[in-house]
Amino acid sequence: MEKDWVSIYSTDNPHTIAMIKAMLETNDIHAIELDKQASAIKIGELELCVRREHVIKAKYLITKKLL
């Protein structure tokens, strides 16, 4: 991953990642998913990353959404 991208959220639930990614993109924050799960058995984490300049806003929006 390039150094401009920062992991801001991780989970093993793909639906949660999709929901948060959509919410961030609605707020003009481009996000990418990193799939670190073993493909056959789906053990591991999914990470959501944003550009360094959007980290604070993205974390704020995630906290606000998940509360």
Beta strands, then each sheet from edge to edge (+ up, - down):
strand 1: 5-11
strand 2: 31-35
strand 3: 46-51
sheet 1: 1+ 3- 2+
end
